[in-house]
Amino acid sequence: MTKLFTSPFNHVQYALIKSSKELDKFCVKHNVAPSKFMSLGKQAQCTIFERDGTRLVLVQLDKKEITKLYTPTQIVGLIVHESVHVWQEVRSAMGEDNPSSEFEAYSVERIVEDLLSEWE
């Protein structure tokens, strides 16, 4: 079951989606418009929705394919990259144009930890 995380102060919710089947189940469970898994044709992507006044960011990586093509270190790099996009959505939702470097670093750290916990 896909875990839904919430950013501090409830500005953004985010989840890691690792397969088409997971995406379909998530969309039904959370009342989100169906979306095509990995629709951009990249190694990883974020899909952003609005739901009940909150932004929802779905980080997508095809676990079956990614584990064949990339080393564990490269996979962590992809998750970090997508975590920064989640952070950018959090920052935007907060209306924060110039966050402190520590605020940014701790925020990205937490998002990375959440997403990595779901990858394992």
LONU-909862 format. One line per 10 residues: number of its first residue (from 1); their letters; for each residue x, y, z of C-alpha. Coordinates in steps of 0.5 Angstrom, whole numbers, always signed. Example, Ala and Ser with C-alpha at 12.3 -4.5 7.8 and 13.67 -1.06 7.14 Angstrom:
1> AS> +25,-9,+16; +27,-2,+14;
END
This chain:
1> MTKLFTSPFN> +0,+0,+0; +3,+7,-2; +4,+11,+4; +2,+19,+3; +6,+24,+7; +5,+31,+9; +10,+37,+9; +10,+41,+15; +4,+46,+16; +0,+41,+11;
11> HVQYALIKSS> +2,+45,+5; +3,+39,+0; +2,+32,+1; +7,+27,-3; +8,+20,-5; +12,+15,-8; +9,+11,-14; +13,+5,-16; +9,+2,-22; +3,+3,-26;
21> KELDKFCVKH> -2,-2,-21; +0,+3,-15; -2,+9,-19; -8,+6,-21; -10,+4,-14; -7,+10,-11; -12,+15,-16; -18,+11,-14; -17,+11,-6; -15,+18,-6;
31> NVAPSKFMSL> -20,+20,-11; -15,+23,-16; -16,+23,-23; -13,+17,-27; -6,+19,-30; -2,+15,-34; +4,+12,-30; +11,+15,-33; +8,+19,-38; +14,+23,-39;
41> GKQAQCTIFE> +18,+18,-42; +24,+20,-37; +27,+15,-31; +23,+19,-26; +18,+24,-26; +13,+28,-21; +6,+29,-23; +2,+35,-19; -5,+35,-17; -10,+39,-13;
51> RDGTRLVLVQ> -14,+36,-8; -18,+39,-3; -14,+45,-3; -8,+42,-2; -2,+40,-7; -1,+33,-8; +6,+31,-12; +6,+24,-14; +14,+22,-15; +14,+16,-20;
61> LDKKEITKLY> +20,+11,-21; +18,+4,-25; +22,+0,-20; +22,-6,-24; +25,-2,-30; +30,+2,-26; +33,-3,-22; +35,-7,-28; +38,+0,-31; +41,+3,-25;
71> TPTQIVGLIV> +46,+2,-19; +43,+3,-12; +47,+10,-12; +44,+12,-18; +37,+11,-16; +38,+15,-10; +40,+20,-14; +34,+20,-18; +30,+20,-11; +34,+26,-9;
81> HESVHVWQEV> +33,+30,-15; +25,+28,-15; +25,+30,-8; +28,+37,-10; +22,+38,-14; +17,+36,-8; +21,+41,-4; +20,+46,-10; +12,+45,-9; +12,+46,-2;
91> RSAMGEDNPS> +16,+52,-2; +11,+55,-8; +5,+53,-4; +8,+56,+2; +9,+63,-2; +16,+62,+0; +21,+66,-5; +27,+66,-1; +28,+60,+5; +34,+60,+9;
101> SEFEAYSVER> +39,+55,+7; +38,+51,+13; +30,+51,+12; +31,+48,+5; +37,+43,+7; +32,+40,+13; +26,+40,+8; +29,+36,+3; +33,+32,+8; +26,+30,+10;
111> IVEDLLSEWE> +23,+29,+4; +29,+24,+1; +28,+20,+8; +21,+19,+7; +21,+17,-1; +27,+13,+1; +23,+9,+6; +18,+7,+1; +23,+5,-4; +26,+0,+1;
END
